[in-house]
Amino acid sequence: MQVTPIATLPQRLAARGVKVVPGLLLCLAIAAVATIIGRLVPIVGSAIPAVVIGVLVAVVRRPSGRAAPGVAYAGKFVLQCAVVLLGVQLSLKSIVEVGAQSFPVMLSSLAVCLLAAWLIGRALRIDRGIRTLIGVGTGICGASAIAAVAPIVRAKSHDISYAISTIFLFNLLAVVVFPPIGHALGMTPEAFGLFAGTAVNDTSSVVAAASVFSSAALGFAVVVKLVRTLMIIPISVTLAVVEGRRSGDGARLTPMRVFALIPWFLFGFIIMAGIASTGVFSPDVTSALTDVSVFLVATALAGIGLSTDLRAIRAAGLRPLLLGGILSALVGLTTLGTMLLTGHL
């Protein structure tokens, strides 16, 4: 029974490759232009131009038909591969150290975000489903957290769309606003990595903001972000228990389902860091792989920009947008406050 799928795997992979080529080539072209802009204007980097060019193209005409699969592929899988490659800059020891340093800051911002989502969301009379999605999306890791939690709380499709659109808007804003804040406060690359990795919710925006600030901040920010991503597990389990008690037949999480909540690229990142810890990569190889990862980030962000649906963002309405803005500001301020109290700022 299992022989046929295995036998046809090469053909299916080839067909999938052909399907994503048109859109992926478009994203690669935008990334190349963004890279040139980043080299001409180093302070801008390649991340922001890639997003901006992608959005501008989407405003004129969003890619559809043959280009759509490749654009989606770039915005998700290519970004995940870029994160895996970023592991060459770090050792397993540094990952453990960064996780320990970031935990108090991350935990305080998450607690404030979830509590505020519940209180402010109720005050604004926002539906329980959408305020839950915006809360976990802002507090943990954007669309990934929303996708993980949505089936547990049985969110409606339009709630998911509203939440992702709202989160995405503030992701883009964070890429532009956070690096100047970091420079104004005189942050070190490590401090900004902690700030961005904790206060920015989506992986793509964390990578983009850190890339704009400095290449040295990038690896640190990704580690903080990936440690923060693990909070999907306890939050999902807690919500499943709450939903179960509320409805009497809520979603049940098996150990395998809990394991499945952990993004695959987290394992890839750790494996790459483990290989780097052995010293097998020379400085030249590490530098080359880092450059590749930065280019892949630009490619992914071009895909995300091309996927922007401004009508969906407008359709989210003012109250969810207001909640998303308030939560994003609270997470940023809580992060800075906790960093100050713990001596990281």
C-alpha positions in Angstrom: 0.0 0.0 0.0 2.9 2.4 0.7 5.0 1.4 -2.4 3.1 3.6 -4.9 3.5 6.9 -3.0 7.2 6.2 -2.5 7.7 5.2 -6.1 6.0 8.4 -7.4 7.8 10.7 -5.0 10.4 11.9 -7.5 7.7 12.8 -10.0 5.6 14.5 -7.5 8.6 16.6 -6.2 9.5 17.5 -9.8 5.9 18.6 -10.5 5.9 20.7 -7.3 9.2 22.3 -8.3 7.8 23.3 -11.7 4.7 24.7 -10.0 6.7 27.1 -7.7 9.2 28.2 -10.3 7.4 31.3 -11.8 6.5 32.9 -8.4 9.9 32.0 -6.9 11.8 33.6 -9.7 9.8 36.8 -9.2 10.7 36.8 -5.5 14.4 36.1 -6.3 14.4 39.0 -8.8 13.0 41.4 -6.1 15.5 40.0 -3.6 18.4 40.7 -6.0 17.2 44.3 -6.5 16.8 44.7 -2.7 20.3 43.3 -2.2 21.7 45.9 -4.5 19.8 48.7 -2.7 21.1 47.3 0.6 24.7 47.5 -0.6 24.3 51.0 -1.9 22.5 52.1 1.3 23.8 49.8 4.0 21.7 51.4 6.8 18.5 50.3 4.9 19.6 46.7 4.3 17.9 44.3 1.9 14.9 43.4 4.1 12.9 46.6 4.0 13.4 47.2 0.2 12.3 43.6 -0.4 9.0 44.0 1.5 8.4 47.5 0.1 8.9 46.4 -3.5 6.7 43.4 -2.9 3.9 45.4 -1.5 4.1 48.0 -4.3 3.9 45.2 -6.9 0.9 43.7 -5.0 -0.9 47.1 -5.0 -0.6 47.2 -8.8 -1.4 43.6 -9.2 -1.2 40.7 -6.7 0.4 37.7 -8.2 -2.1 35.0 -9.0 -2.4 32.0 -11.2 1.0 30.4 -12.0 2.9 32.9 -9.8 0.9 32.3 -6.6 2.3 29.0 -5.5 5.9 30.2 -5.8 5.2 33.4 -3.9 3.6 31.5 -1.0 6.5 29.0 -1.1 9.0 31.9 -0.8 7.1 33.6 2.0 7.1 30.4 4.2 9.5 27.6 3.3 12.3 29.8 2.0 12.2 31.9 5.2 12.3 28.7 7.3 15.4 27.6 5.4 17.0 30.9 6.0 16.4 30.6 9.7 18.0 27.1 9.7 21.1 28.6 8.0 21.4 31.3 10.6 22.3 28.5 13.0 25.8 28.5 11.6 26.5 31.8 13.5 25.8 30.2 17.0 26.8 27.4 19.2 24.6 25.2 21.4 26.1 26.8 24.4 25.2 30.3 23.2 21.6 29.1 22.5 21.2 27.9 26.1 22.7 31.1 27.4 20.5 33.3 25.3 17.4 31.3 26.3 18.2 31.8 30.0 18.8 35.5 29.5 15.7 36.1 27.5 13.3 34.0 29.6 12.4 36.6 32.3 11.9 39.3 29.6 9.9 37.0 27.3 7.7 35.7 30.1 6.8 39.1 31.5 5.9 40.5 28.0 3.8 37.4 27.2 1.9 37.6 30.5 1.1 41.3 30.0 0.0 40.7 26.4 -2.4 37.9 27.2 -3.9 39.6 30.2 -4.3 42.9 28.2 -5.9 41.0 25.3 -8.5 39.6 27.6 -9.2 42.8 29.5 -9.0 45.3 26.7 -10.6 43.0 24.1 -13.6 42.7 26.4 -13.7 46.4 27.0 -13.7 47.0 23.2 -16.4 44.3 22.8 -14.3 42.3 20.5 -15.4 38.7 19.9 -13.6 36.2 22.2 -12.2 34.2 19.3 -10.5 37.1 17.5 -9.1 38.7 20.7 -7.6 35.3 21.7 -6.0 35.0 18.3 -4.6 38.6 18.3 -3.4 38.0 21.9 -1.4 34.8 21.2 -0.3 36.2 17.8 1.1 39.3 19.3 2.5 37.6 22.4 4.1 34.6 20.8 4.9 34.4 17.1 2.3 35.9 14.8 0.7 33.7 12.2 2.3 30.5 13.4 0.7 30.9 16.9 -2.6 31.9 15.3 -2.5 28.8 13.1 -1.7 26.6 16.1 -4.4 28.0 18.4 -7.2 28.5 15.9 -8.4 24.9 15.8 -8.2 24.6 19.6 -10.5 27.6 20.2 -12.5 26.7 17.1 -12.0 30.1 15.6 -14.1 31.1 12.6 -12.3 31.6 9.3 -13.0 35.4 9.1 -11.6 35.7 12.7 -8.4 34.1 11.6 -8.2 36.4 8.6 -8.8 39.5 10.7 -6.2 38.4 13.2 -3.5 37.6 10.7 -4.1 40.9 8.8 -3.9 42.9 12.0 -0.7 41.1 13.2 0.8 41.6 9.7 0.2 45.3 9.7 2.1 45.8 13.0 4.8 43.4 11.8 5.6 45.8 9.0 5.5 48.8 11.3 7.9 47.1 13.7 10.5 46.5 10.9 10.5 50.3 10.3 10.2 51.6 13.9 12.3 49.2 16.0 15.8 49.7 14.5 15.7 53.5 15.1 14.5 53.0 18.6 17.4 50.6 19.2 19.9 53.1 17.9 18.3 56.0 19.9 18.7 54.0 23.1 22.2 53.0 22.3 21.5 49.3 22.3 24.3 46.7 21.7 23.5 44.1 19.0 22.8 41.6 21.8 20.4 44.0 23.5 18.6 44.8 20.3 18.4 41.1 19.5 16.7 40.5 22.8 14.4 43.5 22.2 13.4 42.5 18.7 13.2 38.8 19.4 10.8 39.4 22.4 8.8 42.4 21.3 8.2 41.6 17.5 5.9 38.7 17.1 6.4 37.2 13.6 9.7 35.4 12.7 10.0 37.3 9.3 9.6 40.7 11.0 12.1 39.7 13.8 14.7 38.7 11.1 14.0 41.9 9.1 14.2 44.3 12.0 17.4 42.6 13.3 18.9 42.7 9.8 18.3 46.4 9.5 19.8 47.1 12.9 23.0 45.1 12.3 24.1 41.7 11.1 25.5 41.0 14.6 22.0 41.3 16.1 20.5 38.8 13.7 21.6 35.5 15.2 20.8 36.6 18.7 17.4 37.8 17.8 16.6 34.6 16.0 17.6 32.5 19.0 15.4 34.6 21.3 12.5 34.4 18.8 12.8 30.6 18.5 12.9 30.2 22.3 9.8 32.4 22.4 8.1 30.2 19.7 8.2 27.2 22.1 5.7 29.0 24.3 3.1 27.9 21.7 3.1 24.5 23.5 2.1 25.5 27.0 -0.3 28.2 25.8 -2.0 25.7 23.4 -2.3 23.1 26.1 -3.8 25.7 28.5 -6.3 26.9 25.9 -7.3 23.3 25.1 -8.0 22.6 28.8 -10.0 25.9 29.1 -12.0 25.1 25.9 -12.6 21.6 27.1 -14.1 22.8 30.4 -16.1 25.6 28.6 -17.6 23.4 25.9 -17.5 20.0 27.5 -15.8 18.5 24.4 -12.9 20.8 23.6 -9.9 19.8 21.5 -7.7 17.2 23.1 -4.0 17.3 22.7 -2.1 14.1 22.5 1.7 13.9 23.0 2.2 13.6 19.3 0.0 16.7 18.6 2.0 18.7 21.2 5.2 17.6 19.5 3.8 18.6 16.1 3.3 22.2 17.4 7.1 22.7 17.5 8.1 24.2 14.1 10.4 21.9 12.1 12.9 24.8 11.4 13.5 25.0 15.1 15.1 21.6 15.0 17.0 22.5 11.9 18.3 25.6 13.5 19.5 23.6 16.5 21.1 20.9 14.4 23.0 23.6 12.3 24.1 25.2 15.5 25.3 21.8 16.8 27.3 21.3 13.7 28.8 24.8 14.0 29.7 24.0 17.6 32.1 21.4 16.4 34.2 24.0 14.6 33.8 22.2 11.3 32.8 25.5 9.5 35.7 27.8 8.6 35.1 31.6 9.0 34.8 31.9 5.2 32.2 29.2 5.1 30.3 30.7 8.0 30.4 34.1 6.3 29.2 32.6 3.0 26.3 30.7 4.6 25.3 33.8 6.5 25.2 35.8 3.2 23.1 33.1 1.7 20.7 33.2 4.6 20.4 37.0 4.4 19.5 36.7 0.7 17.0 34.0 1.4 15.4 36.3 4.0 15.1 39.0 1.3 13.5 36.5 -1.0 11.0 35.4 1.6 10.1 39.0 2.5 9.5 39.7 -1.1 7.0 36.8 -1.1 5.4 38.2 2.0 5.1 41.6 0.5 3.6 40.2 -2.7 1.1 38.3 -0.7 -0.2 41.5 1.1 -3.9 42.0 0.8 -4.7 45.6 1.7 -8.4 44.9 1.4 -8.2 42.2 4.1 -6.4 44.6 6.4 -9.1 47.3 5.8 -11.8 44.7 6.4 -10.3 43.9 9.8 -12.0 47.1 11.1 -10.9 49.6 13.7 -11.4 47.7 16.9 -9.3 44.7 16.2 -6.6 47.0 14.7 -6.8 49.1 17.8 -6.4 46.1 20.0 -3.4 44.9 18.0 -1.8 48.3 18.2 -2.3 48.5 22.0 -1.0 45.0 22.5 2.1 45.6 20.3 2.9 48.8 22.2 2.4 47.1 25.6 4.7 44.2 24.6 7.4 46.7 23.4 7.2 48.8 26.6 7.1 45.7 28.9 10.1 44.3 27.1 12.1 47.6 27.5 11.0 47.9 31.1 12.0 44.3 32.0 15.3 44.7 30.1 16.0 47.8 32.2 15.2 46.0 35.4 17.3 42.9 34.6 20.3 44.9 33.5 20.1 44.2 29.7 19.5 47.9 28.8 
